[in-house]
């Protein structure tokens, strides 16, 4: 594979199955602050930094900072407990796709709106802590989450990839695709395995829409690369 150096994949809904744990923990944390969240509000913030999403949904006021910090702590604790109790599963074919790319010299990164502690729990539960991907970027590693492109840029720093035209991004939400667009990547790939359906992803900037991350090799097979 001669013209792609790095593939940056989202986590929840893209490479791990979206079983409702995130939405349930998010809803419970906001309800503890007296805020009822609708399904439409949840869908709109999927893919965003979880801390930023919580803050955006809380009412403005003198206690906003305090309430946002508490709600975020509650979200993290609740999500960690759900993962430990009910488990986590990769999207079928995800690790095979990673292996296919890495065997051809392509680096694979994960990026996520989760903080480092939750991400560590996810990776340890999956057995992905070492040897599966090349680097992992979390929401608390950058000053601003999606749709800003900073997680993609941070992922490029770690294997030292300097050309965004040699980078692919993969995600299941409109914010993932917007971040890829803002980064200027050559391949901005949406997958239909997670939060947003075809109509939403088609309306966002993209180069490909795939059933899931398992179909990633087809992108380069079809372009006769490698």
N, CA and C atoms as a LAMMPS dump frame, in Angstrom:
ITEM: TIMESTEP
0
ITEM: NUMBER OF ATOMS
678
ITEM: BOX BOUNDS ff ff ff
-5.0000000000000000e+02 5.0000000000000000e+02
-5.0000000000000000e+02 5.0000000000000000e+02
-5.0000000000000000e+02 5.0000000000000000e+02
ITEM: ATOMS id mol type element x y z
1 1 1 N 0.865 -1.175 0
2 1 2 C 0 0 0
3 1 3 C 0.9 1.221 0
4 2 1 N 0.931 1.912 -1.13
5 2 2 C 1.973 2.901 -1.337
6 2 3 C 1.554 4.329 -1.035
7 3 1 N 0.265 4.611 -0.869
8 3 2 C -0.099 6.011 -0.664
9 3 3 C -0.97 6.252 0.556
10 4 1 N -1.008 5.314 1.495
11 4 2 C -1.672 5.528 2.78
12 4 3 C -0.706 5.114 3.89
13 5 1 N -0.514 6.013 4.848
14 5 2 C 0.404 5.752 5.96
15 5 3 C -0.316 5.466 7.271
16 6 1 N -1.525 6.018 7.447
17 6 2 C -2.191 5.956 8.744
18 6 3 C -3.693 5.904 8.558
19 7 1 N -4.343 5.012 9.308
20 7 2 C -5.805 4.956 9.37
21 7 3 C -6.212 5.222 10.817
22 8 1 N -7.029 6.253 11.021
23 8 2 C -7.46 6.677 12.352
24 8 3 C -8.925 6.307 12.523
25 9 1 N -9.211 5.398 13.463
26 9 2 C -10.566 4.884 13.654
27 9 3 C -11.152 5.369 14.977
28 10 1 N -12.395 5.757 14.932
29 10 2 C -13.158 6.024 16.149
30 10 3 C -13.324 4.718 16.928
31 11 1 N -13.749 4.847 18.185
32 11 2 C -13.888 3.673 19.039
33 11 3 C -15.352 3.201 19.096
34 12 1 N -16.185 3.812 19.949
35 12 2 C -17.549 3.321 20.168
36 12 3 C -18.398 3.469 18.91
37 13 1 N -19 2.375 18.472
38 13 2 C -19.852 2.377 17.292
39 13 3 C -19.101 2.136 15.999
40 14 1 N -17.776 2.289 16.044
41 14 2 C -16.945 2.092 14.853
42 14 3 C -16.118 0.831 14.971
43 15 1 N -15.371 0.708 16.066
44 15 2 C -14.554 -0.493 16.264
45 15 3 C -15.01 -1.332 17.448
46 16 1 N -15.807 -0.763 18.357
47 16 2 C -16.468 -1.58 19.376
48 16 3 C -17.969 -1.404 19.233
49 17 1 N -18.72 -2.44 19.544
50 17 2 C -20.157 -2.416 19.328
51 17 3 C -20.837 -1.425 20.267
52 18 1 N -21.797 -0.699 19.714
53 18 2 C -22.574 0.266 20.479
54 18 3 C -23.777 -0.462 21.066
55 19 1 N -23.68 -0.837 22.346
56 19 2 C -24.745 -1.613 22.992
57 19 3 C -25.615 -0.757 23.913
58 20 1 N -25.484 0.558 23.835
59 20 2 C -26.313 1.445 24.639
60 20 3 C -25.705 1.848 25.966
61 21 1 N -24.513 1.329 26.297
62 21 2 C -23.894 1.679 27.58
63 21 3 C -23.605 3.172 27.683
64 22 1 N -23.088 3.748 26.603
65 22 2 C -22.706 5.161 26.642
66 22 3 C -23.941 6.04 26.839
67 23 1 N -24.982 5.785 26.051
68 23 2 C -26.198 6.591 26.165
69 23 3 C -26.825 6.463 27.548
70 24 1 N -26.833 5.251 28.097
71 24 2 C -27.441 5.043 29.417
72 24 3 C -26.67 5.789 30.501
73 25 1 N -25.341 5.706 30.469
74 25 2 C -24.53 6.397 31.475
75 25 3 C -24.644 7.906 31.326
76 26 1 N -24.692 8.37 30.101
77 26 2 C -24.807 9.797 29.82
78 26 3 C -26.143 10.33 30.341
79 27 1 N -27.216 9.605 30.035
80 27 2 C -28.547 10.018 30.478
81 27 3 C -28.643 10.037 31.997
82 28 1 N -28.117 9.004 32.649
83 28 2 C -28.186 8.922 34.112
84 28 3 C -27.413 10.058 34.77
85 29 1 N -26.249 10.393 34.221
86 29 2 C -25.443 11.463 34.812
87 29 3 C -26.161 12.805 34.723
88 30 1 N -26.825 13.071 33.612
89 30 2 C -27.541 14.33 33.465
90 30 3 C -28.822 14.345 34.285
91 31 1 N -29.495 13.207 34.381
92 31 2 C -30.701 13.141 35.209
93 31 3 C -30.386 13.43 36.675
94 32 1 N -29.19 13.028 37.129
95 32 2 C -28.787 13.318 38.509
96 32 3 C -28.64 14.818 38.743
97 33 1 N -28.458 15.584 37.645
98 33 2 C -28.393 17.052 37.733
99 33 3 C -29.744 17.698 37.436
100 34 1 N -30.773 16.884 37.28
101 34 2 C -32.103 17.404 37.018
102 34 3 C -32.374 17.727 35.564
103 35 1 N -31.572 17.163 34.652
104 35 2 C -31.722 17.442 33.225
105 35 3 C -32.182 16.177 32.508
106 36 1 N -33.344 16.234 31.871
107 36 2 C -33.846 15.12 31.075
108 36 3 C -33.379 15.302 29.637
109 37 1 N -32.742 14.279 29.09
110 37 2 C -32.164 14.367 27.75
111 37 3 C -33.011 13.558 26.78
112 38 1 N -33.327 14.149 25.645
113 38 2 C -34.104 13.44 24.639
114 38 3 C -33.188 12.598 23.757
115 39 1 N -33.783 11.661 23.042
116 39 2 C -33.012 10.838 22.109
117 39 3 C -32.356 11.709 21.042
118 40 1 N -33.084 12.724 20.573
119 40 2 C -32.538 13.591 19.53
120 40 3 C -31.312 14.351 20.034
121 41 1 N -31.349 14.802 21.279
122 41 2 C -30.185 15.487 21.843
123 41 3 C -28.99 14.544 21.946
124 42 1 N -29.25 13.309 22.352
125 42 2 C -28.164 12.331 22.444
126 42 3 C -27.538 12.071 21.086
127 43 1 N -28.37 11.907 20.083
128 43 2 C -27.861 11.618 18.74
129 43 3 C -26.993 12.764 18.242
130 44 1 N -27.396 14.005 18.517
131 44 2 C -26.65 15.159 18.017
132 44 3 C -25.25 15.248 18.605
133 45 1 N -25.072 14.784 19.851
134 45 2 C -23.751 14.933 20.483
135 45 3 C -22.903 13.675 20.357
136 46 1 N -23.397 12.636 19.689
137 46 2 C -22.589 11.436 19.518
138 46 3 C -21.341 11.768 18.715
139 47 1 N -20.204 11.3 19.199
140 47 2 C -18.927 11.584 18.564
141 47 3 C -18.191 12.752 19.177
142 48 1 N -18.886 13.571 19.977
143 48 2 C -18.251 14.729 20.602
144 48 3 C -17.491 14.306 21.857
145 49 1 N -16.615 15.187 22.327
146 49 2 C -16.027 15.015 23.645
147 49 3 C -17.143 14.885 24.659
148 50 1 N -17.063 13.853 25.498
149 50 2 C -18.148 13.629 26.453
150 50 3 C -18.236 14.774 27.463
151 51 1 N -17.111 15.317 27.866
152 51 2 C -17.129 16.45 28.794
153 51 3 C -17.805 17.659 28.149
154 52 1 N -17.45 17.941 26.884
155 52 2 C -18.055 19.075 26.183
156 52 3 C -19.548 18.859 25.969
157 53 1 N -19.945 17.625 25.656
158 53 2 C -21.358 17.342 25.406
159 53 3 C -22.179 17.545 26.671
160 54 1 N -21.659 17.075 27.804
161 54 2 C -22.371 17.265 29.069
162 54 3 C -22.538 18.744 29.371
163 55 1 N -21.486 19.499 29.216
164 55 2 C -21.545 20.932 29.509
165 55 3 C -22.563 21.631 28.607
166 56 1 N -22.619 21.231 27.339
167 56 2 C -23.54 21.865 26.4
168 56 3 C -24.996 21.602 26.747
169 57 1 N -25.277 20.482 27.41
170 57 2 C -26.662 20.11 27.708
171 57 3 C -27.126 20.577 29.087
172 58 1 N -26.217 21.053 29.901
173 58 2 C -26.597 21.577 31.211
174 58 3 C -27.042 23.034 31.086
175 59 1 N -27.979 23.474 31.927
176 59 2 C -28.419 24.876 31.862
177 59 3 C -27.31 25.819 32.312
178 60 1 N -27.226 26.961 31.663
179 60 2 C -26.244 27.971 32.06
180 60 3 C -26.601 28.511 33.437
181 61 1 N -25.583 28.937 34.156
182 61 2 C -25.806 29.49 35.481
183 61 3 C -24.524 29.535 36.264
184 62 1 N -24.579 30.094 37.479
185 62 2 C -23.358 30.256 38.272
186 62 3 C -22.721 28.932 38.697
187 63 1 N -23.497 27.848 38.689
188 63 2 C -22.979 26.549 39.128
189 63 3 C -22.643 25.625 37.963
190 64 1 N -22.567 26.183 36.754
191 64 2 C -22.363 25.334 35.577
192 64 3 C -21.063 24.534 35.671
193 65 1 N -19.967 25.186 36.045
194 65 2 C -18.687 24.478 36.11
195 65 3 C -18.75 23.325 37.105
196 66 1 N -19.31 23.604 38.268
197 66 2 C -19.403 22.562 39.295
198 66 3 C -20.3 21.424 38.836
199 67 1 N -21.459 21.755 38.283
200 67 2 C -22.402 20.72 37.854
201 67 3 C -21.819 19.894 36.702
202 68 1 N -21.129 20.551 35.788
203 68 2 C -20.537 19.832 34.653
204 68 3 C -19.465 18.861 35.123
205 69 1 N -18.63 19.29 36.055
206 69 2 C -17.583 18.407 36.586
207 69 3 C -18.198 17.203 37.297
208 70 1 N -19.243 17.444 38.087
209 70 2 C -19.878 16.34 38.805
210 70 3 C -20.568 15.384 37.845
211 71 1 N -21.269 15.931 36.869
212 71 2 C -21.96 15.078 35.902
213 71 3 C -20.962 14.244 35.105
214 72 1 N -19.827 14.838 34.775
215 72 2 C -18.815 14.084 34.024
216 72 3 C -18.241 12.963 34.876
217 73 1 N -17.98 13.233 36.156
218 73 2 C -17.492 12.17 37.045
219 73 3 C -18.52 11.059 37.162
220 74 1 N -19.802 11.428 37.28
221 74 2 C -20.861 10.418 37.368
222 74 3 C -20.942 9.596 36.083
223 75 1 N -20.806 10.268 34.945
224 75 2 C -20.829 9.559 33.669
225 75 3 C -19.689 8.546 33.593
226 76 1 N -18.485 8.974 33.926
227 76 2 C -17.333 8.076 33.852
228 76 3 C -17.502 6.879 34.777
229 77 1 N -17.955 7.136 36.001
230 77 2 C -18.137 6.045 36.964
231 77 3 C -19.225 5.084 36.49
232 78 1 N -20.33 5.636 35.997
233 78 2 C -21.425 4.788 35.543
234 78 3 C -21.06 3.963 34.33
235 79 1 N -20.328 4.565 33.39
236 79 2 C -19.939 3.842 32.186
237 79 3 C -18.926 2.752 32.518
238 80 1 N -17.967 3.068 33.374
239 80 2 C -16.978 2.066 33.773
240 80 3 C -17.655 0.866 34.421
241 81 1 N -18.625 1.119 35.268
242 81 2 C -19.336 0.03 35.932
243 81 3 C -20.108 -0.815 34.921
244 82 1 N -20.758 -0.182 33.958
245 82 2 C -21.498 -0.935 32.935
246 82 3 C -20.555 -1.796 32.097
247 83 1 N -19.416 -1.243 31.73
248 83 2 C -18.454 -2.022 30.951
249 83 3 C -17.949 -3.226 31.75
250 84 1 N -17.638 -3.007 33.005
251 84 2 C -17.122 -4.105 33.831
252 84 3 C -18.187 -5.185 34.034
253 85 1 N -19.435 -4.743 34.223
254 85 2 C -20.508 -5.68 34.534
255 85 3 C -21.007 -6.433 33.3
256 86 1 N -21.114 -5.745 32.184
257 86 2 C -21.782 -6.325 31.013
258 86 3 C -20.835 -6.627 29.855
259 87 1 N -19.591 -6.151 29.939
260 87 2 C -18.608 -6.471 28.917
261 87 3 C -18.662 -5.562 27.707
262 88 1 N -17.686 -5.746 26.839
263 88 2 C -17.534 -4.958 25.614
264 88 3 C -17.154 -5.928 24.502
265 89 1 N -17.677 -5.683 23.304
266 89 2 C -17.337 -6.544 22.167
267 89 3 C -16.851 -5.696 21.008
268 90 1 N -15.832 -6.168 20.287
269 90 2 C -15.425 -5.452 19.077
270 90 3 C -16.464 -5.627 17.978
271 91 1 N -16.524 -4.669 17.083
272 91 2 C -17.32 -4.851 15.869
273 91 3 C -16.747 -6.046 15.108
274 92 1 N -17.57 -6.989 14.672
275 92 2 C -17.041 -8.15 13.951
276 92 3 C -16.148 -7.731 12.783
277 93 1 N -14.977 -8.315 12.734
278 93 2 C -14.039 -8.031 11.654
279 93 3 C -13.101 -6.872 11.923
280 94 1 N -13.259 -6.183 13.061
281 94 2 C -12.409 -5.014 13.332
282 94 3 C -10.947 -5.406 13.462
283 95 1 N -10.661 -6.408 14.28
284 95 2 C -9.256 -6.774 14.474
285 95 3 C -8.658 -7.36 13.193
286 96 1 N -9.46 -8.05 12.397
287 96 2 C -8.964 -8.55 11.11
288 96 3 C -8.581 -7.39 10.19
289 97 1 N -9.393 -6.323 10.201
290 97 2 C -9.078 -5.154 9.382
291 97 3 C -7.793 -4.487 9.865
292 98 1 N -7.644 -4.37 11.187
293 98 2 C -6.403 -3.806 11.728
294 98 3 C -5.2 -4.634 11.269
295 99 1 N -5.324 -5.948 11.402
296 99 2 C -4.217 -6.832 11.025
297 99 3 C -3.881 -6.694 9.548
298 100 1 N -4.906 -6.606 8.704
299 100 2 C -4.698 -6.482 7.258
300 100 3 C -3.923 -5.213 6.937
301 101 1 N -4.309 -4.101 7.576
302 101 2 C -3.636 -2.826 7.335
303 101 3 C -2.197 -2.857 7.839
304 102 1 N -2.007 -3.313 9.065
305 102 2 C -0.669 -3.279 9.668
306 102 3 C 0.289 -4.239 8.962
307 103 1 N -0.246 -5.342 8.438
308 103 2 C 0.605 -6.271 7.683
309 103 3 C 1.146 -5.642 6.403
310 104 1 N 0.481 -4.582 5.944
311 104 2 C 0.909 -3.879 4.733
312 104 3 C 1.641 -2.576 5.048
313 105 1 N 2.054 -2.426 6.294
314 105 2 C 2.85 -1.271 6.685
315 105 3 C 2.064 -0.023 7.003
316 106 1 N 0.739 -0.136 7.116
317 106 2 C -0.099 1.009 7.445
318 106 3 C -0.287 1.067 8.964
319 107 1 N -0.028 2.217 9.556
320 107 2 C -0.255 2.379 10.99
321 107 3 C -1.747 2.547 11.257
322 108 1 N -2.191 2.052 12.415
323 108 2 C -3.591 2.159 12.814
324 108 3 C -3.656 2.878 14.148
325 109 1 N -4.484 3.915 14.218
326 109 2 C -4.71 4.652 15.462
327 109 3 C -6.183 4.584 15.834
328 110 1 N -6.457 4.669 17.122
329 110 2 C -7.811 4.851 17.625
330 110 3 C -7.925 6.257 18.187
331 111 1 N -9.066 6.906 17.953
332 111 2 C -9.34 8.153 18.666
333 111 3 C -10.749 8.108 19.217
334 112 1 N -10.976 8.796 20.321
335 112 2 C -12.231 8.662 21.038
336 112 3 C -12.504 9.877 21.905
337 113 1 N -13.785 10.18 22.087
338 113 2 C -14.182 11.231 23.001
339 113 3 C -14.131 10.808 24.456
340 114 1 N -13.858 9.535 24.724
341 114 2 C -13.687 9.083 26.11
342 114 3 C -12.381 9.619 26.675
343 115 1 N -12.329 9.739 28.004
344 115 2 C -11.064 10.131 28.62
345 115 3 C -10.149 8.917 28.729
346 116 1 N -8.919 9.157 29.178
347 116 2 C -7.899 8.105 29.182
348 116 3 C -8.268 6.949 30.102
349 117 1 N -8.88 7.232 31.253
350 117 2 C -9.195 6.158 32.198
351 117 3 C -10.227 5.194 31.624
352 118 1 N -11.294 5.738 31.024
353 118 2 C -12.317 4.87 30.434
354 118 3 C -11.738 4.114 29.242
355 119 1 N -10.937 4.79 28.442
356 119 2 C -10.322 4.131 27.295
357 119 3 C -9.439 2.973 27.736
358 120 1 N -8.699 3.159 28.814
359 120 2 C -7.845 2.08 29.326
360 120 3 C -8.684 0.868 29.707
361 121 1 N -9.819 1.088 30.368
362 121 2 C -10.702 -0.017 30.738
363 121 3 C -11.2 -0.752 29.495
364 122 1 N -11.601 0.016 28.479
365 122 2 C -12.088 -0.588 27.238
366 122 3 C -11.005 -1.444 26.599
367 123 1 N -9.816 -0.896 26.454
368 123 2 C -8.745 -1.614 25.769
369 123 3 C -8.312 -2.849 26.555
370 124 1 N -8.245 -2.739 27.875
371 124 2 C -7.88 -3.897 28.68
372 124 3 C -8.931 -4.992 28.579
373 125 1 N -10.211 -4.605 28.592
374 125 2 C -11.293 -5.59 28.495
375 125 3 C -11.26 -6.315 27.159
376 126 1 N -10.95 -5.585 26.092
377 126 2 C -10.893 -6.173 24.749
378 126 3 C -9.608 -6.953 24.49
379 127 1 N -8.586 -6.728 25.327
380 127 2 C -7.276 -7.297 25.034
381 127 3 C -6.535 -6.522 23.964
382 128 1 N -6.84 -5.215 23.862
383 128 2 C -6.237 -4.363 22.843
384 128 3 C -5.171 -3.437 23.42
385 129 1 N -4.691 -3.696 24.607
386 129 2 C -3.757 -2.762 25.248
387 129 3 C -2.416 -2.7 24.532
388 130 1 N -2.031 -3.769 23.873
389 130 2 C -0.739 -3.786 23.183
390 130 3 C -0.818 -4.711 21.975
391 131 1 N -0.143 -4.303 20.889
392 131 2 C 0.007 -5.172 19.736
393 131 3 C -1.139 -5.185 18.754
394 132 1 N -2.208 -4.402 19.014
395 132 2 C -3.367 -4.421 18.119
396 132 3 C -3.419 -3.161 17.259
397 133 1 N -3.174 -1.994 17.88
398 133 2 C -3.087 -0.733 17.148
399 133 3 C -1.784 -0.044 17.543
400 134 1 N -1.453 1.013 16.804
401 134 2 C -0.162 1.68 17.012
402 134 3 C -0.229 2.82 18.012
403 135 1 N -1.354 3.487 18.115
404 135 2 C -1.483 4.574 19.079
405 135 3 C -2.958 4.829 19.356
406 136 1 N -3.233 5.463 20.502
407 136 2 C -4.596 5.775 20.926
408 136 3 C -4.621 7.224 21.412
409 137 1 N -5.577 8.001 20.902
410 137 2 C -5.734 9.396 21.3
411 137 3 C -7.097 9.556 21.948
412 138 1 N -7.126 10.204 23.115
413 138 2 C -8.355 10.364 23.886
414 138 3 C -8.788 11.824 23.917
415 139 1 N -10.032 12.026 24.314
416 139 2 C -10.577 13.371 24.352
417 139 3 C -9.814 14.311 25.258
418 140 1 N -9.226 13.787 26.343
419 140 2 C -8.486 14.653 27.255
420 140 3 C -7.039 14.864 26.826
421 141 1 N -6.663 14.383 25.636
422 141 2 C -5.319 14.621 25.106
423 141 3 C -5.231 15.9 24.282
424 142 1 N -6.38 16.501 23.97
425 142 2 C -6.4 17.64 23.045
426 142 3 C -7.227 18.772 23.653
427 143 1 N -7.008 20.012 23.184
428 143 2 C -7.742 21.14 23.758
429 143 3 C -9.199 21.213 23.343
430 144 1 N -9.565 20.58 22.242
431 144 2 C -10.928 20.651 21.727
432 144 3 C -11.239 19.382 20.963
433 145 1 N -12.406 18.794 21.253
434 145 2 C -12.795 17.557 20.588
435 145 3 C -13.47 17.808 19.252
436 146 1 N -14.006 16.731 18.665
437 146 2 C -14.687 16.823 17.379
438 146 3 C -15.84 17.836 17.458
439 147 1 N -16.107 18.56 16.371
440 147 2 C -15.597 18.372 15.007
441 147 3 C -14.221 18.992 14.736
442 148 1 N -13.556 19.507 15.763
443 148 2 C -12.179 19.978 15.561
444 148 3 C -11.297 18.797 15.146
445 149 1 N -10.248 19.024 14.394
446 149 2 C -9.423 17.936 13.859
447 149 3 C -8.261 17.532 14.757
448 150 1 N -8.213 18.029 15.988
449 150 2 C -6.991 17.914 16.773
450 150 3 C -6.646 16.485 17.175
451 151 1 N -7.641 15.63 17.398
452 151 2 C -7.311 14.237 17.72
453 151 3 C -6.652 13.541 16.538
454 152 1 N -7.079 13.883 15.331
455 152 2 C -6.459 13.305 14.136
456 152 3 C -5.01 13.775 14.028
457 153 1 N -4.793 15.069 14.241
458 153 2 C -3.429 15.586 14.181
459 153 3 C -2.539 14.949 15.249
460 154 1 N -3.085 14.757 16.452
461 154 2 C -2.297 14.122 17.512
462 154 3 C -1.961 12.676 17.128
463 155 1 N -2.906 11.991 16.513
464 155 2 C -2.628 10.624 16.058
465 155 3 C -1.517 10.611 15.02
466 156 1 N -1.454 11.635 14.185
467 156 2 C -0.395 11.721 13.18
468 156 3 C 0.967 11.955 13.821
469 157 1 N 1 12.645 14.948
470 157 2 C 2.273 12.955 15.601
471 157 3 C 2.975 11.701 16.111
472 158 1 N 2.203 10.724 16.571
473 158 2 C 2.81 9.619 17.315
474 158 3 C 3.544 8.635 16.418
475 159 1 N 3.018 8.306 15.215
476 159 2 C 3.884 7.56 14.286
477 159 3 C 4.634 8.476 13.32
478 160 1 N 4.511 9.797 13.512
479 160 2 C 5.171 10.816 12.683
480 160 3 C 4.741 10.68 11.221
481 161 1 N 3.5 10.984 10.98
482 161 2 C 2.955 11.093 9.62
483 161 3 C 2.747 12.576 9.344
484 162 1 N 3.368 13.107 8.315
485 162 2 C 3.362 14.552 8.109
486 162 3 C 2.373 15.019 7.046
487 163 1 N 1.834 14.1 6.257
488 163 2 C 0.996 14.486 5.118
489 163 3 C -0.425 13.975 5.345
490 164 1 N -1.388 14.895 5.531
491 164 2 C -2.778 14.469 5.752
492 164 3 C -3.352 13.765 4.53
493 165 1 N -2.742 13.959 3.364
494 165 2 C -3.225 13.273 2.163
495 165 3 C -2.812 11.81 2.124
496 166 1 N -2.088 11.37 3.151
497 166 2 C -1.739 9.959 3.301
498 166 3 C -2.423 9.36 4.531
499 167 1 N -3.519 9.998 4.957
500 167 2 C -4.244 9.598 6.164
501 167 3 C -5.692 9.301 5.816
502 168 1 N -6.253 8.262 6.458
503 168 2 C -7.679 7.946 6.38
504 168 3 C -8.282 8.049 7.775
505 169 1 N -9.506 8.525 7.855
506 169 2 C -10.241 8.516 9.117
507 169 3 C -11.526 7.718 8.933
508 170 1 N -11.953 7.077 10.023
509 170 2 C -13.124 6.193 9.979
510 170 3 C -13.979 6.464 11.199
511 171 1 N -15.289 6.691 11.009
512 171 2 C -16.158 6.93 12.143
513 171 3 C -17.613 6.69 11.822
514 172 1 N -18.427 6.61 12.878
515 172 2 C -19.844 6.279 12.722
516 172 3 C -20.764 7.472 12.931
517 173 1 N -20.2 8.684 13.133
518 173 2 C -21.042 9.853 13.381
519 173 3 C -20.69 10.986 12.421
520 174 1 N -21.64 11.921 12.306
521 174 2 C -21.387 13.099 11.482
522 174 3 C -20.209 13.901 12.019
523 175 1 N -20.049 13.957 13.342
524 175 2 C -18.918 14.699 13.908
525 175 3 C -17.583 14.056 13.539
526 176 1 N -17.539 12.721 13.477
527 176 2 C -16.32 12.048 13.011
528 176 3 C -15.964 12.517 11.597
529 177 1 N -16.961 12.547 10.73
530 177 2 C -16.72 12.926 9.343
531 177 3 C -16.371 14.409 9.224
532 178 1 N -16.986 15.235 10.044
533 178 2 C -16.641 16.65 10.025
534 178 3 C -15.199 16.868 10.477
535 179 1 N -14.769 16.117 11.492
536 179 2 C -13.383 16.226 11.956
537 179 3 C -12.413 15.795 10.857
538 180 1 N -12.721 14.696 10.167
539 180 2 C -11.876 14.264 9.063
540 180 3 C -11.805 15.298 7.957
541 181 1 N -12.939 15.919 7.662
542 181 2 C -12.982 16.974 6.646
543 181 3 C -12.125 18.162 7.075
544 182 1 N -12.255 18.571 8.319
545 182 2 C -11.477 19.714 8.81
546 182 3 C -9.979 19.411 8.816
547 183 1 N -9.64 18.141 9.027
548 183 2 C -8.227 17.759 8.999
549 183 3 C -7.677 17.722 7.58
550 184 1 N -8.541 17.58 6.587
551 184 2 C -8.102 17.528 5.197
552 184 3 C -7.6 16.171 4.749
553 185 1 N -8.076 15.082 5.409
554 185 2 C -7.576 13.753 5.071
555 185 3 C -8.052 13.337 3.677
556 186 1 N -7.32 12.406 3.075
557 186 2 C -7.668 11.947 1.726
558 186 3 C -8.874 11.013 1.737
559 187 1 N -8.945 10.122 2.727
560 187 2 C -10.054 9.166 2.847
561 187 3 C -10.821 9.488 4.125
562 188 1 N -12.075 9.908 3.985
563 188 2 C -12.911 10.286 5.126
564 188 3 C -14.117 9.346 5.114
565 189 1 N -14.021 8.276 5.895
566 189 2 C -14.883 7.105 5.721
567 189 3 C -15.914 7.005 6.84
568 190 1 N -17.176 6.93 6.463
569 190 2 C -18.243 6.693 7.422
570 190 3 C -18.628 5.224 7.437
571 191 1 N -18.979 4.72 8.633
572 191 2 C -19.438 3.334 8.765
573 191 3 C -20.844 3.317 9.363
574 192 1 N -21.643 2.353 8.937
575 192 2 C -23.057 2.287 9.304
576 192 3 C -23.307 1.337 10.472
577 193 1 N -22.303 1.143 11.313
578 193 2 C -22.404 0.176 12.408
579 193 3 C -22.726 0.817 13.745
580 194 1 N -22.917 2.141 13.769
581 194 2 C -23.023 2.809 15.063
582 194 3 C -24.16 3.795 15.178
583 195 1 N -23.853 4.996 15.663
584 195 2 C -24.867 5.94 16.122
585 195 3 C -25.72 6.523 15
586 196 1 N -25.107 6.857 13.869
587 196 2 C -25.822 7.588 12.828
588 196 3 C -26.075 6.718 11.608
589 197 1 N -27.262 6.863 11.062
590 197 2 C -27.655 6.086 9.899
591 197 3 C -27.158 6.689 8.599
592 198 1 N -27.532 6.037 7.507
593 198 2 C -27.033 6.424 6.19
594 198 3 C -27.39 7.868 5.849
595 199 1 N -28.629 8.287 6.095
596 199 2 C -29.04 9.632 5.69
597 199 3 C -28.197 10.698 6.388
598 200 1 N -27.925 10.502 7.663
599 200 2 C -27.128 11.481 8.406
600 200 3 C -25.696 11.508 7.901
601 201 1 N -25.12 10.339 7.668
602 201 2 C -23.737 10.292 7.206
603 201 3 C -23.609 10.789 5.767
604 202 1 N -24.595 10.508 4.941
605 202 2 C -24.534 10.999 3.564
606 202 3 C -24.551 12.52 3.505
607 203 1 N -25.204 13.155 4.5
608 203 2 C -25.278 14.617 4.533
609 203 3 C -23.989 15.253 5.044
610 204 1 N -23.109 14.457 5.63
611 204 2 C -21.832 14.954 6.144
612 204 3 C -20.745 14.761 5.088
613 205 1 N -19.653 15.539 5.165
614 205 2 C -18.574 15.35 4.19
615 205 3 C -17.949 13.972 4.324
616 206 1 N -17.773 13.263 3.212
617 206 2 C -17.205 11.915 3.265
618 206 3 C -16.696 11.526 1.891
619 207 1 N -15.838 10.514 1.878
620 207 2 C -15.396 9.942 0.608
621 207 3 C -15.992 8.56 0.383
622 208 1 N -16.29 7.826 1.465
623 208 2 C -16.839 6.479 1.377
624 208 3 C -17.823 6.268 2.521
625 209 1 N -18.827 5.435 2.282
626 209 2 C -19.679 4.899 3.348
627 209 3 C -19.608 3.383 3.252
628 210 1 N -19.309 2.733 4.384
629 210 2 C -19.14 1.286 4.417
630 210 3 C -20.087 0.672 5.44
631 211 1 N -20.442 -0.612 5.272
632 211 2 C -21.275 -1.273 6.285
633 211 3 C -20.624 -1.262 7.664
634 212 1 N -19.319 -1.503 7.709
635 212 2 C -18.594 -1.511 8.981
636 212 3 C -17.109 -1.422 8.7
637 213 1 N -16.345 -1.329 9.785
638 213 2 C -14.883 -1.256 9.663
639 213 3 C -14.309 -2.524 9.028
640 214 1 N -15.053 -3.616 9.084
641 214 2 C -14.588 -4.863 8.471
642 214 3 C -14.378 -4.721 6.967
643 215 1 N -15.059 -3.753 6.35
644 215 2 C -14.946 -3.553 4.9
645 215 3 C -13.804 -2.618 4.514
646 216 1 N -13.028 -2.146 5.472
647 216 2 C -11.95 -1.206 5.156
648 216 3 C -11.005 -1.696 4.059
649 217 1 N -10.561 -2.959 4.076
650 217 2 C -9.643 -3.382 3.009
651 217 3 C -10.195 -3.152 1.609
652 218 1 N -11.539 -3.181 1.463
653 218 2 C -12.127 -2.997 0.134
654 218 3 C -11.823 -1.615 -0.439
655 219 1 N -11.644 -0.613 0.424
656 219 2 C -11.367 0.741 -0.063
657 219 3 C -10.1 0.742 -0.898
658 220 1 N -9.08 0.032 -0.442
659 220 2 C -7.803 0.035 -1.152
660 220 3 C -7.725 -1.054 -2.208
661 221 1 N -8.453 -2.144 -2.016
662 221 2 C -8.515 -3.133 -3.083
663 221 3 C -9.164 -2.537 -4.323
664 222 1 N -10.249 -1.765 -4.106
665 222 2 C -10.989 -1.189 -5.234
666 222 3 C -10.174 -0.126 -5.959
667 223 1 N -9.255 0.53 -5.232
668 223 2 C -8.446 1.561 -5.881
669 223 3 C -7.13 0.992 -6.396
670 224 1 N -7.013 -0.35 -6.347
671 224 2 C -5.823 -1.045 -6.849
672 224 3 C -4.536 -0.553 -6.19
673 225 1 N -4.656 -0.268 -4.891
674 225 2 C -3.467 0.1 -4.119
675 225 3 C -3.028 -1.117 -3.342
676 226 1 N -1.767 -1.502 -3.453
677 226 2 C -1.253 -2.634 -2.697
678 226 3 C -1.513 -3.935 -3.434
